[in-house]
Amino acid sequence: MIPARTLRHAAAFVFLGLITLPVACGSDDDEKASTSTGGAGGSDAGGTGGTGGGGATDAGDAACTFGEPQVKTCNLLDNDCPCGAKCSPLWTSESPPKVERACVALKGTKAKGEECTWGEDGIDDCDPGLMCFSSGPDAPRKCIALCEKTSQCASNEFCYDLTAFDTSPGKVLMGFCLAKCDPFNVAAACGAGQECSSFATTEGTKSLGCIKATGSAPEGTPCANAPEQCGQGLACFKSSWESVYRCRPFCDQAHSCPSGLACTPDSKWDFMACLPLPPDAGTDAGTDAATDAGTDATTDASLD
């Protein structure tokens, strides 16, 4: 079972800044600031003014200033950016698609779940370890938790892979925590106007999360170029033997598939989808049945 999760769909779901930046690790002054002007987070030993954590980026400290975003392999969860900055995902290329970690100016300390503001340069007013996220063009932006693996998220969440579409060598894995959902009980986890759809996790598997519902295309509609067009309860899939992605329904033991489709599991997915059987499945079944019938008839004749 193969999903169609294109950059177009991902970009419609995740709204990050797109900015072209030189790869840099910061100036000497930045490095000095990160080791000498830390806030209450302190060092590993627990003192004040050390090298670690969120204290080094206290937005209330007038001495902490930070300029243009700096692309570097910073720590999303244990913020190690210079004073006045935080580590965040940042779009640095649209073609080819690429999301990188960057130290960006810290403009606020809003908590998870609070509504937030976001700038075209990727700067928001969420606390370190969080990013300002919207599930669609008309949905409110809220602070959500960043992650590198699902175990860093709440028990009802998974770590959505922001770099799933990045095929460049040496990419640095990162994502954000997204609430799991049930396609047969969407309202239990998703907000009004949202649907349950499949997403790549940082573990290389697929899970179901909430996204703004925008499509109305019926089952069977080709969807490779616009997977978001599939209607409620459908997602864009194709079997390994198919050449065209189509809108297909989810299924489980309590929810059967339409005629001509089979409820198909996949070892890397935590859900099942209704997919057509291979073209030779019916032929094989018929051949097997005919062979069995012939064998039974021969056996019966010999017994007589």
C-alpha positions as CSV (number, residue, x, y, z in Angstrom):
1,M,0.0,0.0,0.0
2,I,1.6,3.3,-1.1
3,P,0.3,6.7,-0.2
4,A,0.4,9.8,-2.3
5,R,1.9,12.5,0.0
6,T,3.3,15.1,-2.3
7,L,5.1,18.4,-1.5
8,R,2.0,20.2,-2.6
9,H,-0.1,18.3,0.0
10,A,2.6,18.7,2.7
11,A,2.9,22.4,2.0
12,A,-0.8,22.9,2.3
13,F,-0.7,21.3,5.7
14,V,2.5,22.8,7.2
15,F,3.0,26.5,6.8
16,L,6.7,27.3,7.5
17,G,8.9,30.2,6.3
18,L,10.6,29.8,2.9
19,I,13.9,31.7,3.0
20,T,17.2,31.1,1.2
21,L,20.1,31.2,3.7
22,P,23.8,30.4,3.7
23,V,24.8,27.5,5.8
24,A,26.4,28.9,8.9
25,C,27.1,28.1,12.5
26,G,26.9,31.6,13.8
27,S,29.6,34.3,14.5
28,D,32.1,34.2,17.3
29,D,30.0,36.7,19.1
30,D,27.0,34.5,18.8
31,E,28.9,31.6,20.3
32,K,30.1,33.8,23.2
33,A,26.6,34.9,23.8
34,S,25.4,31.3,24.0
35,T,28.0,30.4,26.7
36,S,28.1,33.6,28.7
37,T,24.6,35.1,28.8
38,G,22.4,32.1,29.6
39,G,19.3,32.5,31.7
40,A,17.8,30.4,34.4
41,G,18.2,27.2,32.4
42,G,21.9,27.3,33.3
43,S,24.5,24.6,32.9
44,D,24.1,20.8,33.4
45,A,25.2,21.4,36.9
46,G,22.2,23.6,37.6
47,G,23.9,27.0,38.0
48,T,22.7,30.2,36.4
49,G,24.2,31.7,33.3
50,G,25.5,28.5,31.9
51,T,25.5,27.0,28.5
52,G,22.3,25.1,28.4
53,G,18.6,25.0,27.6
54,G,15.8,27.4,27.2
55,G,17.1,29.8,29.9
56,A,19.7,30.9,27.4
57,T,17.0,32.3,25.2
58,D,14.9,34.3,27.7
59,A,12.8,36.6,25.6
60,G,12.5,39.0,28.6
61,D,16.2,39.6,28.8
62,A,16.9,43.0,27.1
63,A,20.5,42.0,26.5
64,C,19.4,39.0,24.3
65,T,19.2,40.0,20.7
66,F,19.3,37.9,17.5
67,G,19.3,38.9,13.9
68,E,18.8,36.9,10.7
69,P,18.0,33.2,10.9
70,Q,21.1,31.0,10.9
71,V,20.9,27.5,9.4
72,K,22.7,25.0,11.6
73,T,22.2,21.6,13.2
74,C,20.8,22.9,16.5
75,N,18.8,21.0,19.1
76,L,15.0,21.3,18.7
77,L,14.2,20.1,22.2
78,D,17.1,21.2,24.3
79,N,17.6,24.6,22.7
80,D,21.3,25.3,22.2
81,C,20.9,28.5,20.0
82,P,22.5,31.8,21.1
83,C,20.8,34.0,23.6
84,G,17.6,35.6,22.1
85,A,17.1,32.7,19.6
86,K,15.5,29.3,19.4
87,C,15.9,26.2,17.2
88,S,13.1,25.8,14.6
89,P,12.4,24.0,11.3
90,L,12.8,26.4,8.3
91,W,12.0,25.9,4.6
92,T,15.2,26.8,2.8
93,S,14.3,25.5,-0.7
94,E,11.1,24.7,-2.5
95,S,12.6,23.0,-5.5
96,P,14.0,20.7,-4.6
97,P,12.1,20.7,-1.3
98,K,14.2,21.1,1.8
99,V,13.5,21.8,5.4
100,E,16.5,22.5,7.7
101,R,17.0,23.4,11.3
102,A,17.9,27.0,12.0
103,C,18.4,29.4,14.9
104,V,15.7,32.1,14.6
105,A,14.9,35.0,16.8
106,L,12.8,34.2,19.9
107,K,9.8,36.6,19.9
108,G,7.6,35.1,22.6
109,T,7.1,32.2,25.0
110,K,3.6,31.0,24.3
111,A,2.8,27.5,25.5
112,K,1.6,24.4,23.7
113,G,-2.0,24.9,22.5
114,E,-2.0,28.7,22.6
115,E,-2.8,30.7,19.5
116,C,0.3,32.2,18.0
117,T,1.6,34.5,15.2
118,W,4.0,33.6,12.5
119,G,6.1,35.6,10.1
120,E,7.2,35.0,6.5
121,D,10.8,34.5,7.8
122,G,9.7,31.5,9.9
123,I,9.8,33.4,13.2
124,D,6.9,32.9,15.6
125,D,6.1,33.7,19.2
126,C,6.0,30.1,20.6
127,D,8.3,28.9,23.4
128,P,11.5,27.0,22.4
129,G,10.7,23.4,21.5
130,L,7.4,24.6,19.9
131,M,6.4,25.9,16.5
132,C,3.4,27.9,15.2
133,F,1.3,25.6,13.1
134,S,-1.9,25.8,11.1
135,S,-3.8,22.8,9.7
136,G,-5.1,24.8,6.8
137,P,-5.5,28.3,5.2
138,D,-8.4,29.3,7.4
139,A,-7.5,27.4,10.6
140,P,-6.1,29.3,13.6
141,R,-2.4,28.9,14.3
142,K,-1.4,27.2,17.5
143,C,1.9,26.3,19.2
144,I,2.6,22.6,18.8
145,A,5.6,20.4,20.1
146,L,8.6,19.7,17.9
147,C,10.0,16.2,18.0
148,E,12.6,13.8,16.5
149,K,10.8,10.6,17.3
150,T,7.3,9.6,18.4
151,S,8.4,8.6,22.0
152,Q,8.9,12.4,22.6
153,C,5.2,13.1,21.9
154,A,2.2,12.5,24.1
155,S,0.7,9.0,24.1
156,N,-2.1,10.0,21.7
157,E,0.3,11.6,19.2
158,F,2.9,10.6,16.7
159,C,5.9,12.5,15.3
160,Y,5.1,13.7,11.8
161,D,8.1,13.7,9.6
162,L,8.7,17.2,8.1
163,T,11.6,15.9,6.0
164,A,9.7,12.9,4.4
165,F,9.8,14.6,0.9
166,D,13.4,15.7,1.3
167,T,15.6,13.2,-0.7
168,S,18.9,15.1,-0.2
169,P,21.8,13.2,1.3
170,G,22.6,13.9,5.0
171,K,19.2,15.4,5.8
172,V,18.5,15.9,9.5
173,L,15.4,14.2,10.7
174,M,12.8,16.4,12.5
175,G,9.0,16.8,12.9
176,F,6.2,17.9,15.1
177,C,3.7,16.0,17.3
178,L,0.4,15.4,15.7
179,A,-2.7,14.0,17.4
180,K,-3.7,10.5,16.2
181,C,-7.3,10.1,14.9
182,D,-9.8,7.4,14.0
183,P,-11.2,7.7,10.4
184,F,-14.5,6.3,11.7
185,N,-14.7,8.7,14.7
186,V,-13.1,11.9,13.4
187,A,-14.7,14.2,15.9
188,A,-13.1,12.4,18.9
189,A,-9.6,13.9,18.0
190,C,-10.1,16.4,15.1
191,G,-11.7,19.8,15.2
192,A,-14.7,21.0,13.2
193,G,-14.0,21.0,9.4
194,Q,-11.1,18.5,9.7
195,E,-10.7,15.0,8.5
196,C,-8.4,12.0,9.3
197,S,-5.6,11.4,6.8
198,S,-2.3,9.5,6.5
199,F,1.0,11.0,7.3
200,A,4.7,9.8,7.4
201,T,6.2,9.4,10.8
202,T,9.9,9.9,11.7
203,E,10.1,6.1,12.2
204,G,9.4,5.5,8.5
205,T,5.9,4.3,9.2
206,K,2.5,5.8,8.5
207,S,-0.1,7.0,10.9
208,L,-3.4,8.9,10.8
209,G,-3.7,12.5,11.8
210,C,-6.0,15.5,11.5
211,I,-5.9,17.9,8.5
212,K,-8.3,20.5,7.2
213,A,-11.0,18.8,5.0
214,T,-10.9,20.4,1.5
215,G,-11.8,17.6,-0.9
216,S,-15.0,16.1,-2.2
217,A,-13.8,13.7,-4.9
218,P,-15.5,10.2,-4.7
219,E,-13.9,6.8,-4.3
220,G,-11.9,5.8,-7.4
221,T,-10.9,9.3,-8.5
222,P,-7.3,9.6,-9.7
223,C,-5.5,11.8,-7.1
224,A,-1.7,11.7,-7.6
225,N,-1.4,15.4,-8.4
226,A,-3.8,16.6,-5.7
227,P,-4.3,14.0,-2.9
228,E,-6.2,16.7,-0.8
229,Q,-9.1,16.4,-3.3
230,C,-10.3,13.1,-1.8
231,G,-13.6,13.3,0.1
232,Q,-14.2,12.5,3.7
233,G,-13.2,9.0,4.8
234,L,-10.9,8.6,1.7
235,A,-7.2,9.0,1.1
236,C,-5.0,8.8,-1.9
237,F,-3.5,5.2,-2.3
238,K,-2.4,2.7,-4.8
239,S,-1.5,-1.0,-4.6
240,S,2.1,-2.0,-5.4
241,W,0.8,-3.4,-8.7
242,E,-1.2,-0.4,-9.7
243,S,0.1,2.6,-11.8
244,V,-2.4,5.2,-10.7
245,Y,-3.2,6.7,-7.3
246,R,-6.9,6.8,-6.5
247,C,-9.1,8.0,-3.6
248,R,-9.8,4.9,-1.5
249,P,-11.7,4.4,1.7
250,F,-10.3,3.2,5.1
251,C,-11.5,0.0,6.6
252,D,-11.3,-2.3,9.6
253,Q,-13.1,-5.4,11.0
254,A,-16.2,-3.4,11.7
255,H,-16.2,-1.4,8.4
256,S,-16.1,-3.5,5.2
257,C,-15.0,-2.4,1.8
258,P,-17.2,-1.7,-1.3
259,S,-17.6,-4.5,-3.8
260,G,-14.5,-5.2,-5.8
261,L,-12.1,-3.9,-3.1
262,A,-10.4,-5.8,-0.3
263,C,-9.4,-4.5,3.2
264,T,-5.7,-4.5,2.9
265,P,-3.2,-4.2,5.8
266,D,0.5,-3.1,5.7
267,S,3.2,-3.9,8.2
268,K,4.2,-0.2,8.3
269,W,0.8,1.3,8.8
270,D,-1.5,1.5,11.8
271,F,-4.6,1.3,9.7
272,M,-6.0,-0.5,6.7
273,A,-7.4,0.7,3.3
274,C,-9.7,-0.7,0.7
275,L,-7.7,-1.6,-2.4
276,P,-8.5,-3.6,-5.5
277,L,-7.2,-7.1,-5.8
278,P,-4.5,-7.9,-8.4
279,P,-5.9,-8.6,-11.9
280,D,-4.9,-12.3,-11.7
281,A,-6.5,-12.8,-8.3
282,G,-9.8,-13.9,-9.7
283,T,-8.2,-16.1,-12.4
284,D,-6.0,-17.8,-9.8
285,A,-9.0,-18.4,-7.6
286,G,-11.0,-19.8,-10.5
287,T,-8.1,-22.0,-11.5
288,D,-7.6,-23.3,-8.0
289,A,-11.4,-24.0,-7.7
290,A,-11.4,-25.8,-11.0
291,T,-8.4,-27.8,-10.1
292,D,-9.9,-28.7,-6.7
293,A,-13.2,-29.7,-8.4
294,G,-11.3,-31.9,-10.9
295,T,-9.3,-33.6,-8.2
296,D,-12.5,-34.2,-6.1
297,A,-14.2,-35.7,-9.2
298,T,-11.3,-38.0,-9.9
299,T,-11.1,-39.1,-6.3
300,D,-14.8,-39.8,-6.2
301,A,-14.6,-41.8,-9.5
302,S,-11.7,-43.9,-8.1
303,L,-13.6,-44.6,-5.0
304,D,-16.7,-45.8,-7.0
